Amino acid sequence: MNNNDTQIEKLIKKGVRIPNPFSVEISPDIDINRISGQGVTIYTGCKIIGKSTHISSGAQIGYEGPVTLENCWVGSEVQLKSGFFKEAVFLEGVSLGSGAHIREGTILEEHSSVAHTVGLKQTILFPFVTLGSLINFCDCLMAGGTDSKNHSEVGSSYIHFNYTPNQDKATPSLIGDVPGGVMLNQRPVFLGGQGGLVGPSRLAFGTIIAAGTIYRKDQLQQNRLVFEGMPKGGNIPYTFGLYRNIKRIVLNNIIYIANLFALRQWYYQVRYLFISPNFSEHLWQGLNQTLEKAIRERISRLIALSLKMEYSIELYNEMSGPKASKILLKQKQELFDNSKEIESLLKKGFQFCGDISLRDTFLKKMTKAIENIGMDYIQVMKNLKPAEKKYGELWLQNIIETLVKQTLNMIPSFGDTLRF
């Protein structure tokens, strides 16, 4: 009997259902204690690898086709129907259709769902968010909605454009935000099919982007329908590395990173209260490890962009001469000169907890709600009173505003730090 047979035998004895055990590969580094024996099914052709892998009760792996699962944290009643999954977290009730390609830095919170043939990387979906089929949606966070009938959604054949002609990925898009999104009381966002969003972008709750629209802007006013016609054709020179406008790009990156830090505090302080048989400490640790990697990824992308500014200044001066914008040159110079300091400052965000008084007041109300309602995260959040949620929103918003202002203070030419 080889190591694979031994691993499979242990799982079957534990209660895991494996209809065709000779077709399944369980790597030797898998910790059997991290796989539940209650209602878990691993179907034909699946490969489970990685010492961090955790599978909770009721999970269904590979019902529609083979699955490769590497160092993932899988919550209860999750359905991974077929595809490739690496270093990602899937909380209770998540469903992903056939042909999924899910890579590191991805977190799908409770009851979010994805149809067939979808690619995600560095993607965070809040509860109930739904993606259609044939979608590439990397490098973004999407929130909005209240439940399974009122949720943010992305139509089929949608793309989040996350790579620029200047070969950078400082392009994360914030769809909704963390302080409102975690409260499960905001208007949903709808991104119509056969369209795309060019990152980095920010969209307010309640935004509707019409089908077929390629959207290149920010929409910061809630409850708006936006649409674009066919762009006018053209053929103009393009100079790689020039960067004619960096303020919006940099600001959106900083705000995105600050939102991730707010989410990190939410995971550490609030999600921790819900550790239970349905939300194990392994899952909680997976959330935090994955989010930390996502934050470091976003910081590194922003700093990589900053370091390109020296060459961009040279190009811009060469092409524009006396017509060069002094404010743009100053913005680029400040960004380049302070890149190491900005990186250091942002990394200190891992220790920043925000307003302690607001946090502690909110945590007391959360603890009381758990005592009354139980350990069901969704039900607790839905039953918190608006006045109670306000403390949590203010706490998270304080984290975001503080980190954004501190960072922008290092690059003053980018403007008034109070208006972002």
VOPAGU-2260 file (C-alpha; in pm, 1 decimal, decimal comma):
REM VOPAGU-2260
SITE   aa  ch    i         X         Y         Z
SITE  MET   A    0       0,0       0,0       0,0
SITE  ASN   A    1     151,9     336,0    -105,0
SITE  ASN   A    2     122,8     670,3      74,3
SITE  ASN   A    3    -171,6     779,0    -142,0
SITE  ASP   A    4    -366,0     462,0     -59,5
SITE  THR   A    5    -291,9     512,8     309,3
SITE  GLN   A    6    -418,2     871,3     302,4
SITE  ILE   A    7    -734,9     772,7     117,9
SITE  GLU   A    8    -799,0     484,6     355,4
SITE  LYS   A    9    -771,5     720,0     653,3
SITE  LEU   A   10   -1018,1     961,1     496,0
SITE  ILE   A   11   -1269,5     688,4     418,0
SITE  LYS   A   12   -1246,0     553,3     771,9
SITE  LYS   A   13   -1303,8     906,4     895,1
SITE  GLY   A   14   -1627,9     926,6     700,1
SITE  VAL   A   15   -1523,6    1110,0     383,6
SITE  ARG   A   16   -1712,1     980,1      81,4
SITE  ILE   A   17   -1481,0     893,7    -210,8
SITE  PRO   A   18   -1686,2     708,1    -475,6
SITE  ASN   A   19   -1383,0     624,2    -691,8
SITE  PRO   A   20   -1080,5     613,3    -459,0
SITE  PHE   A   21    -839,0     480,4    -722,9
SITE  SER   A   22    -885,0     801,8    -924,1
SITE  VAL   A   23    -815,1    1039,4    -634,4
SITE  GLU   A   24    -474,6    1171,1    -525,2
SITE  ILE   A   25    -420,3    1281,0    -165,1
SITE  SER   A   26     -64,9    1406,4    -117,2
SITE  PRO   A   27     142,7    1286,9     179,8
SITE  ASP   A   28     164,8    1639,1     323,6
SITE  ILE   A   29    -212,8    1658,6     376,5
SITE  ASP   A   30    -304,0    1667,1     745,4
SITE  ILE   A   31    -598,9    1429,7     774,2
SITE  ASN   A   32    -707,9    1608,8    1092,5
SITE  ARG   A   33    -778,7    1920,0     882,7
SITE  ILE   A   34   -1038,6    1738,6     670,7
SITE  SER   A   35   -1382,7    1681,6     822,1
SITE  GLY   A   36   -1541,0    1339,7     798,5
SITE  GLN   A   37   -1893,9    1477,7     813,5
SITE  GLY   A   38   -2064,7    1492,6     475,5
SITE  VAL   A   39   -1750,0    1563,3     272,0
SITE  THR   A   40   -1738,7    1409,2     -77,0
SITE  ILE   A   41   -1432,9    1395,8    -302,7
SITE  TYR   A   42   -1536,1    1286,7    -652,3
SITE  THR   A   43   -1351,0    1118,2    -937,9
SITE  GLY   A   44   -1027,3    1269,7   -1065,5
SITE  CYS   A   45    -952,9    1506,3    -778,2
SITE  LYS   A   46    -609,4    1600,4    -644,7
SITE  ILE   A   47    -578,8    1738,7    -290,9
SITE  ILE   A   48    -235,8    1876,4    -199,4
SITE  GLY   A   49     -69,2    2115,4      45,8
SITE  LYS   A   50     -18,4    2101,8     422,2
SITE  SER   A   51    -241,7    2409,3     478,3
SITE  THR   A   52    -545,3    2254,2     310,5
SITE  HIS   A   53    -853,1    2249,5     531,6
SITE  ILE   A   54   -1192,5    2107,3     430,4
SITE  SER   A   55   -1500,9    2155,8     648,8
SITE  SER   A   56   -1815,7    1948,5     684,4
SITE  GLY   A   57   -2051,0    1905,4     390,4
SITE  ALA   A   58   -1801,5    2023,4     127,8
SITE  GLN   A   59   -1843,5    1875,2    -221,1
SITE  ILE   A   60   -1524,3    1858,3    -427,9
SITE  GLY   A   61   -1535,4    1780,4    -801,2
SITE  TYR   A   62   -1900,8    1693,5    -868,0
SITE  GLU   A   63   -1889,1    1824,5   -1228,6
SITE  GLY   A   64   -1527,5    1739,5   -1310,6
SITE  PRO   A   65   -1174,6    1702,1   -1170,8
SITE  VAL   A   66   -1052,2    1946,9    -906,8
SITE  THR   A   67    -697,1    2036,9    -806,3
SITE  LEU   A   68    -705,2    2184,1    -456,2
SITE  GLU   A   69    -376,1    2323,1    -323,5
SITE  ASN   A   70    -336,7    2489,1      16,9
SITE  CYS   A   71    -694,6    2613,4      33,3
SITE  TRP   A   72    -932,1    2666,1     323,5
SITE  VAL   A   73   -1277,4    2527,4     241,7
SITE  GLY   A   74   -1575,1    2610,7     463,7
SITE  SER   A   75   -1885,6    2407,4     535,4
SITE  GLU   A   76   -2127,1    2318,4     252,7
SITE  VAL   A   77   -1891,6    2463,6     -10,6
SITE  GLN   A   78   -1919,8    2331,3    -366,8
SITE  LEU   A   79   -1607,8    2335,5    -584,7
SITE  LYS   A   80   -1749,5    2173,9    -896,1
SITE  SER   A   81   -1436,5    2155,2   -1113,1
SITE  GLY   A   82   -1117,3    2346,3   -1180,4
SITE  PHE   A   83    -798,4    2466,3   -1016,3
SITE  PHE   A   84    -791,6    2623,3    -668,7
SITE  LYS   A   85    -475,2    2748,6    -496,8
SITE  GLU   A   86    -417,2    2943,6    -174,0
SITE  ALA   A   87    -774,1    3070,5    -151,5
SITE  VAL   A   88   -1046,5    3079,4     114,4
SITE  PHE   A   89   -1408,0    2974,5      63,3
SITE  LEU   A   90   -1647,6    3035,3     351,6
SITE  GLU   A   91   -1978,4    2863,6     425,3
SITE  GLY   A   92   -2210,6    2796,5     133,0
SITE  VAL   A   93   -1980,7    2922,1    -144,1
SITE  SER   A   94   -2036,1    2766,3    -486,2
SITE  LEU   A   95   -1805,7    2770,2    -790,3
SITE  GLY   A   96   -1903,3    2619,1   -1124,9
SITE  SER   A   97   -1707,9    2412,5   -1373,7
SITE  GLY   A   98   -1376,4    2530,2   -1509,3
SITE  ALA   A   99   -1293,6    2769,4   -1225,3
SITE  HIS   A  100    -937,0    2900,7   -1208,7
SITE  ILE   A  101    -891,6    3045,1    -859,4
SITE  ARG   A  102    -550,0    3157,1    -745,3
SITE  GLU   A  103    -376,6    3309,4    -444,7
SITE  GLY   A  104    -514,8    3604,2    -252,5
SITE  THR   A  105    -876,6    3513,0    -323,2
SITE  ILE   A  106   -1141,2    3515,9     -49,4
SITE  LEU   A  107   -1504,2    3427,0    -114,7
SITE  GLU   A  108   -1720,2    3501,2     186,7
SITE  GLU   A  109   -2044,1    3328,8     283,7
SITE  HIS   A  110   -2285,3    3227,0       6,7
SITE  SER   A  111   -2102,1    3411,9    -268,3
SITE  SER   A  112   -2117,8    3220,4    -594,2
SITE  VAL   A  113   -1948,0    3189,7    -929,8
SITE  ALA   A  114   -2084,9    3022,6   -1244,4
SITE  HIS   A  115   -1872,3    2832,9   -1494,9
SITE  THR   A  116   -1532,8    2927,6   -1638,9
SITE  VAL   A  117   -1431,5    3214,6   -1412,5
SITE  GLY   A  118   -1079,1    3331,2   -1325,2
SITE  LEU   A  119   -1002,1    3500,6    -993,1
SITE  LYS   A  120    -675,9    3611,6    -830,3
SITE  GLN   A  121    -634,3    3862,8    -547,1
SITE  THR   A  122   -1014,6    3887,6    -548,9
SITE  ILE   A  123   -1239,5    3937,7    -244,6
SITE  LEU   A  124   -1614,0    3882,5    -269,7
SITE  PHE   A  125   -1833,6    3971,4      26,2
SITE  PRO   A  126   -2136,7    3759,0     125,3
SITE  PHE   A  127   -2390,5    3679,0    -148,5
SITE  VAL   A  128   -2194,3    3847,8    -430,8
SITE  THR   A  129   -2260,1    3656,1    -753,1
SITE  LEU   A  130   -2051,8    3628,3   -1068,8
SITE  GLY   A  131   -2186,8    3491,8   -1397,2
SITE  SER   A  132   -1996,2    3280,1   -1650,6
SITE  LEU   A  133   -1687,6    3344,8   -1863,7
SITE  ILE   A  134   -1548,6    3615,6   -1636,6
SITE  ASN   A  135   -1198,4    3736,9   -1551,4
SITE  PHE   A  136   -1223,3    3934,0   -1229,0
SITE  CYS   A  137    -877,5    3960,1   -1070,3
SITE  ASP   A  138    -746,3    4230,6    -835,6
SITE  CYS   A  139   -1067,2    4371,7    -693,0
SITE  LEU   A  140   -1293,8    4373,7    -388,6
SITE  MET   A  141   -1670,8    4364,1    -435,4
SITE  ALA   A  142   -1932,4    4422,9    -165,8
SITE  GLY   A  143   -2298,0    4525,4    -156,6
SITE  GLY   A  144   -2636,0    4369,2     -95,2
SITE  THR   A  145   -2813,1    4213,3     199,1
SITE  ASP   A  146   -2900,2    3852,0     120,0
SITE  SER   A  147   -2944,1    3585,2    -147,9
SITE  LYS   A  148   -3219,2    3784,6    -322,7
SITE  ASN   A  149   -3058,8    4127,2    -301,4
SITE  HIS   A  150   -2691,5    4100,9    -388,7
SITE  SER   A  151   -2418,9    4255,4    -600,5
SITE  GLU   A  152   -2373,0    4078,7    -932,1
SITE  VAL   A  153   -2142,7    4068,2   -1233,4
SITE  GLY   A  154   -2292,2    3966,1   -1568,3
SITE  SER   A  155   -2140,8    3700,1   -1790,3
SITE  SER   A  156   -1842,1    3772,7   -2016,5
SITE  TYR   A  157   -1714,7    4052,1   -1793,5
SITE  ILE   A  158   -1351,5    4158,3   -1748,8
SITE  HIS   A  159   -1176,9    4358,1   -1482,8
SITE  PHE   A  160    -883,4    4501,5   -1677,8
SITE  ASN   A  161    -594,5    4476,6   -1431,4
SITE  TYR   A  162    -281,5    4515,9   -1643,3
SITE  THR   A  163    -172,1    4833,8   -1818,9
SITE  PRO   A  164      22,8    4903,1   -2138,8
SITE  ASN   A  165     298,4    5034,2   -1910,5
SITE  GLN   A  166     323,4    4683,0   -1767,7
SITE  ASP   A  167     211,0    4752,1   -1412,6
SITE  LYS   A  168     -64,0    4609,0   -1196,0
SITE  ALA   A  169    -128,8    4901,2    -963,7
SITE  THR   A  170    -488,0    4850,9   -1074,0
SITE  PRO   A  171    -708,6    4724,2    -788,3
SITE  SER   A  172   -1073,2    4828,0    -803,2
SITE  LEU   A  173   -1290,7    4889,0    -499,4
SITE  ILE   A  174   -1654,8    4806,2    -570,2
SITE  GLY   A  175   -1846,7    4923,7    -268,0
SITE  ASP   A  176   -1622,3    4945,7      39,7
SITE  VAL   A  177   -1536,2    4758,3     357,4
SITE  PRO   A  178   -1709,2    4969,3     629,8
SITE  GLY   A  179   -2049,8    4952,7     460,5
SITE  GLY   A  180   -2004,2    4615,4     295,8
SITE  VAL   A  181   -1944,6    4413,5     611,5
SITE  MET   A  182   -2268,6    4545,2     761,6
SITE  LEU   A  183   -2478,9    4375,2     489,5
SITE  ASN   A  184   -2710,7    4675,3     463,4
SITE  GLN   A  185   -2599,0    4853,0     145,4
SITE  ARG   A  186   -2747,4    4873,4    -201,7
SITE  PRO   A  187   -2604,0    4613,5    -441,3
SITE  VAL   A  188   -2378,8    4693,6    -735,5
SITE  PHE   A  189   -2458,5    4554,1   -1080,8
SITE  LEU   A  190   -2200,6    4524,9   -1357,6
SITE  GLY   A  191   -2376,5    4434,9   -1682,2
SITE  GLY   A  192   -2253,0    4150,0   -1899,1
SITE  GLN   A  193   -2032,5    4178,0   -2206,6
SITE  GLY   A  194   -1858,2    4470,6   -2039,5
SITE  GLY   A  195   -1550,3    4563,7   -1844,2
SITE  LEU   A  196   -1406,3    4783,5   -1571,3
SITE  VAL   A  197   -1061,7    4939,1   -1618,2
SITE  GLY   A  198    -873,4    4940,6   -1288,9
SITE  PRO   A  199    -797,8    5108,8   -1064,5
SITE  SER   A  200   -1155,4    5222,2   -1018,3
SITE  ARG   A  201   -1392,0    5298,8    -732,6
SITE  LEU   A  202   -1766,2    5238,8    -754,3
SITE  ALA   A  203   -2015,9    5343,7    -488,9
SITE  PHE   A  204   -2290,0    5117,8    -358,8
SITE  GLY   A  205   -2595,2    5116,1    -582,1
SITE  THR   A  206   -2396,3    5167,4    -901,8
SITE  ILE   A  207   -2538,5    5003,5   -1213,3
SITE  ILE   A  208   -2317,1    4980,6   -1519,9
SITE  ALA   A  209   -2515,1    4898,4   -1831,7
SITE  ALA   A  210   -2438,8    4583,9   -2029,2
SITE  GLY   A  211   -2173,4    4625,6   -2295,5
SITE  THR   A  212   -2006,2    4920,4   -2123,8
SITE  ILE   A  213   -1629,9    4944,9   -2078,5
SITE  TYR   A  214   -1604,7    5179,6   -1779,7
SITE  ARG   A  215   -1281,8    5374,9   -1722,1
SITE  LYS   A  216   -1382,1    5615,9   -1445,6
SITE  ASP   A  217   -1480,2    5633,9   -1078,9
SITE  GLN   A  218   -1844,4    5654,4    -976,4
SITE  LEU   A  219   -1853,4    5788,2    -620,8
SITE  GLN   A  220   -2219,9    5894,6    -607,8
SITE  GLN   A  221   -2453,2    5615,7    -498,8
SITE  ASN   A  222   -2749,0    5479,3    -693,2
SITE  ARG   A  223   -2648,7    5583,2   -1043,1
SITE  LEU   A  224   -2695,1    5410,1   -1378,0
SITE  VAL   A  225   -2390,4    5467,8   -1595,7
SITE  PHE   A  226   -2334,0    5370,8   -1956,7
SITE  GLU   A  227   -2087,7    5446,8   -2232,6
SITE  GLY   A  228   -2134,8    5461,3   -2608,3
SITE  MET   A  229   -1887,2    5329,2   -2858,6
SITE  PRO   A  230   -1566,2    5532,8   -2833,9
SITE  LYS   A  231   -1462,0    5746,3   -3123,6
SITE  GLY   A  232   -1201,9    5573,2   -3334,5
SITE  GLY   A  233    -848,2    5703,0   -3356,5
SITE  ASN   A  234    -482,8    5632,3   -3415,5
SITE  ILE   A  235    -236,2    5837,5   -3210,5
SITE  PRO   A  236     123,7    5793,1   -3091,4
SITE  TYR   A  237     175,7    5611,8   -2762,2
SITE  THR   A  238     488,8    5637,8   -2547,4
SITE  PHE   A  239     548,8    5356,4   -2301,1
SITE  GLY   A  240     627,8    5464,4   -1946,2
SITE  LEU   A  241     503,3    5821,6   -1984,8
SITE  TYR   A  242     214,5    5836,3   -1730,8
SITE  ARG   A  243      35,7    6161,2   -1812,5
SITE  ASN   A  244    -187,4    6146,4   -1503,4
SITE  ILE   A  245    -102,5    5959,0   -1184,5
SITE  LYS   A  246    -312,0    6125,0    -911,0
SITE  ARG   A  247    -621,6    5907,1    -955,4
SITE  ILE   A  248    -416,2    5589,0    -992,8
SITE  VAL   A  249    -216,6    5649,6    -676,1
SITE  LEU   A  250    -513,2    5769,2    -470,5
SITE  ASN   A  251    -724,8    5467,5    -565,6
SITE  ASN   A  252    -441,2    5231,6    -474,9
SITE  ILE   A  253    -393,9    5392,6    -133,7
SITE  ILE   A  254    -766,9    5382,9     -59,2
SITE  TYR   A  255    -785,1    5019,0    -167,4
SITE  ILE   A  256    -494,7    4921,6      59,0
SITE  ALA   A  257    -651,1    5111,4     350,7
SITE  ASN   A  258    -978,0    4921,8     297,9
SITE  LEU   A  259    -787,4    4592,7     312,3
SITE  PHE   A  260    -633,1    4699,6     642,8
SITE  ALA   A  261    -983,2    4776,1     773,1
SITE  LEU   A  262   -1094,1    4430,3     661,1
SITE  ARG   A  263    -793,9    4279,6     838,1
SITE  GLN   A  264    -904,0    4434,5    1165,7
SITE  TRP   A  265   -1256,7    4306,9    1099,1
SITE  TYR   A  266   -1124,5    3954,7    1053,5
SITE  TYR   A  267    -903,2    3971,4    1361,5
SITE  GLN   A  268   -1143,1    4140,2    1599,2
SITE  VAL   A  269   -1492,3    4047,9    1477,6
SITE  ARG   A  270   -1465,5    3721,8    1284,9
SITE  TYR   A  271   -1266,9    3576,3    1573,1
SITE  LEU   A  272   -1581,0    3595,2    1788,5
SITE  PHE   A  273   -1750,0    3341,7    1559,3
SITE  ILE   A  274   -1500,8    3056,4    1584,1
SITE  SER   A  275   -1714,1    2745,6    1619,1
SITE  PRO   A  276   -1760,8    2400,2    1460,6
SITE  ASN   A  277   -1899,3    2572,0    1146,6
SITE  PHE   A  278   -1620,6    2832,7    1138,1
SITE  SER   A  279   -1305,1    2666,9    1262,6
SITE  GLU   A  280    -990,9    2836,8    1381,5
SITE  HIS   A  281    -820,3    2691,8    1073,5
SITE  LEU   A  282   -1059,4    2891,5     851,4
SITE  TRP   A  283   -1005,2    3204,3    1057,7
SITE  GLN   A  284    -629,5    3164,2    1025,7
SITE  GLY   A  285    -670,2    3107,0     652,0
SITE  LEU   A  286    -861,5    3433,9     618,7
SITE  ASN   A  287    -589,7    3627,2     794,9
SITE  GLN   A  288    -298,2    3464,2     612,8
SITE  THR   A  289    -462,0    3516,2     274,8
SITE  LEU   A  290    -555,6    3877,3     342,3
SITE  GLU   A  291    -207,0    3959,1     470,2
SITE  LYS   A  292     -58,5    3827,5     145,2
SITE  ALA   A  293    -314,2    4030,5     -51,0
SITE  ILE   A  294    -214,8    4349,1     133,6
SITE  ARG   A  295     155,2    4289,3      71,9
SITE  GLU   A  296      80,6    4227,2    -295,3
SITE  ARG   A  297     -99,5    4558,8    -328,9
SITE  ILE   A  298     175,7    4750,5    -148,7
SITE  SER   A  299     442,6    4596,3    -371,0
SITE  ARG   A  300     246,6    4688,7    -685,4
SITE  LEU   A  301     209,9    5049,4    -571,8
SITE  ILE   A  302     578,3    5079,1    -489,2
SITE  ALA   A  303     674,2    4922,9    -823,0
SITE  LEU   A  304     469,2    5196,3    -991,8
SITE  SER   A  305     636,6    5463,1    -776,9
SITE  LEU   A  306     981,8    5350,8    -883,2
SITE  LYS   A  307     888,6    5399,3   -1249,8
SITE  MET   A  308     838,1    5771,0   -1195,7
SITE  GLU   A  309    1203,8    5863,3   -1241,2
SITE  TYR   A  310    1200,0    5737,5   -1599,2
SITE  SER   A  311     852,7    5883,7   -1652,1
SITE  ILE   A  312     976,6    6230,3   -1550,5
SITE  GLU   A  313    1260,4    6205,8   -1800,1
SITE  LEU   A  314    1022,8    6105,6   -2080,0
SITE  TYR   A  315     767,1    6369,7   -1992,4
SITE  ASN   A  316    1022,3    6650,7   -1987,4
SITE  GLU   A  317    1167,9    6533,0   -2317,1
SITE  MET   A  318     829,3    6525,6   -2488,2
SITE  SER   A  319     663,5    6830,4   -2330,7
SITE  GLY   A  320     952,3    7070,8   -2282,5
SITE  PRO   A  321     837,9    7409,3   -2145,1
SITE  LYS   A  322     474,3    7297,3   -2167,7
SITE  ALA   A  323     527,7    7029,3   -1902,7
SITE  SER   A  324     285,2    7050,3   -1611,9
SITE  LYS   A  325     471,3    7156,3   -1300,1
SITE  ILE   A  326     216,7    6991,3   -1069,7
SITE  LEU   A  327     240,5    6659,0   -1254,7
SITE  LEU   A  328     620,1    6670,2   -1239,3
SITE  LYS   A  329     603,0    6745,4    -867,5
SITE  GLN   A  330     360,8    6458,9    -805,1
SITE  LYS   A  331     585,0    6212,8    -986,1
SITE  GLN   A  332     896,9    6339,3    -805,6
SITE  GLU   A  333     734,1    6320,6    -463,2
SITE  LEU   A  334     605,8    5971,6    -533,0
SITE  PHE   A  335     948,2    5852,3    -644,8
SITE  ASP   A  336    1145,8    6027,0    -369,8
SITE  ASN   A  337     920,2    5896,9     -92,6
SITE  SER   A  338     860,5    5545,1    -221,4
SITE  LYS   A  339    1058,6    5373,8      56,8
SITE  GLU   A  340     893,6    5587,0     324,4
SITE  ILE   A  341     546,8    5517,4     178,7
SITE  GLU   A  342     618,9    5145,0     177,6
SITE  SER   A  343     734,4    5157,6     539,3
SITE  LEU   A  344     432,4    5360,7     646,7
SITE  LEU   A  345     183,6    5130,2     476,3
SITE  LYS   A  346     340,7    4821,6     631,1
SITE  LYS   A  347     287,9    4978,1     973,1
SITE  GLY   A  348     -82,7    4946,4     895,3
SITE  PHE   A  349     -60,6    4584,4    1010,9
SITE  GLN   A  350     -35,9    4715,0    1368,8
SITE  PHE   A  351    -295,3    4992,8    1338,7
SITE  CYS   A  352    -626,3    4918,7    1512,1
SITE  GLY   A  353    -808,6    5248,0    1459,5
SITE  ASP   A  354   -1010,3    5427,3    1725,1
SITE  ILE   A  355    -998,2    5190,0    2024,5
SITE  SER   A  356   -1304,6    5343,0    2190,4
SITE  LEU   A  357   -1520,8    5291,2    1880,5
SITE  ARG   A  358   -1384,0    4940,7    1834,8
SITE  ASP   A  359   -1448,5    4832,2    2192,6
SITE  THR   A  360   -1798,5    4979,4    2195,4
SITE  PHE   A  361   -1883,0    4790,8    1876,5
SITE  LEU   A  362   -1728,2    4464,4    1998,7
SITE  LYS   A  363   -1939,9    4480,2    2314,4
SITE  LYS   A  364   -2252,4    4511,5    2101,9
SITE  MET   A  365   -2136,9    4223,2    1880,0
SITE  THR   A  366   -2071,7    4004,0    2184,0
SITE  LYS   A  367   -2419,8    4081,3    2319,1
SITE  ALA   A  368   -2576,9    3999,1    1981,3
SITE  ILE   A  369   -2393,2    3665,5    1966,6
SITE  GLU   A  370   -2520,9    3580,1    2314,8
SITE  ASN   A  371   -2878,3    3648,5    2197,3
SITE  ILE   A  372   -2866,8    3505,8    1842,5
SITE  GLY   A  373   -2586,9    3249,9    1837,7
SITE  MET   A  374   -2275,3    3192,6    1628,0
SITE  ASP   A  375   -2432,8    3245,6    1285,8
SITE  TYR   A  376   -2232,0    3536,8    1140,6
SITE  ILE   A  377   -2487,4    3632,4     874,1
SITE  GLN   A  378   -2781,6    3631,4    1113,9
SITE  VAL   A  379   -2595,6    3835,9    1371,7
SITE  MET   A  380   -2497,8    4098,5    1115,1
SITE  LYS   A  381   -2849,9    4118,4     974,0
SITE  ASN   A  382   -3004,5    4158,9    1318,8
SITE  LEU   A  383   -2773,9    4429,8    1451,2
SITE  LYS   A  384   -2958,8    4757,0    1489,3
SITE  PRO   A  385   -2852,9    5045,0    1260,2
SITE  ALA   A  386   -2728,7    5244,8    1557,6
SITE  GLU   A  387   -2512,6    4951,0    1664,9
SITE  LYS   A  388   -2371,3    4904,2    1315,7
SITE  LYS   A  389   -2280,0    5272,1    1306,7
SITE  TYR   A  390   -2011,1    5219,9    1569,7
SITE  GLY   A  391   -1853,7    4951,3    1353,3
SITE  GLU   A  392   -1871,0    5160,4    1037,8
SITE  LEU   A  393   -1711,3    5459,0    1211,7
SITE  TRP   A  394   -1436,2    5238,9    1354,1
SITE  LEU   A  395   -1348,0    5090,3    1014,0
SITE  GLN   A  396   -1378,7    5425,8     839,1
SITE  ASN   A  397   -1139,2    5575,0    1094,8
SITE  ILE   A  398    -879,5    5311,8     999,1
SITE  ILE   A  399    -917,7    5395,2     629,9
SITE  GLU   A  400    -915,1    5772,6     668,8
SITE  THR   A  401    -615,5    5771,0     901,9
SITE  LEU   A  402    -402,0    5551,6     676,0
SITE  VAL   A  403    -499,3    5746,0     363,3
SITE  LYS   A  404    -424,9    6083,5     522,5
SITE  GLN   A  405     -92,1    5968,9     665,2
SITE  THR   A  406      16,4    5841,3     324,9
SITE  LEU   A  407    -101,3    6146,6     133,2
SITE  ASN   A  408      78,8    6372,2     381,2
SITE  MET   A  409     400,2    6226,0     239,7
SITE  ILE   A  410     304,4    6340,6    -112,8
SITE  PRO   A  411     138,1    6681,7     -49,3
SITE  SER   A  412     122,9    6779,0    -415,8
SITE  PHE   A  413    -158,3    6524,4    -458,0
SITE  GLY   A  414    -395,7    6764,3    -286,3
SITE  ASP   A  415    -631,5    6804,7       8,0
SITE  THR   A  416    -613,3    6489,1     219,7
SITE  LEU   A  417    -966,2    6546,6     349,2
SITE  ARG   A  418   -1124,5    6496,4       7,6
SITE  PHE   A  419   -1090,9    6142,3    -104,7
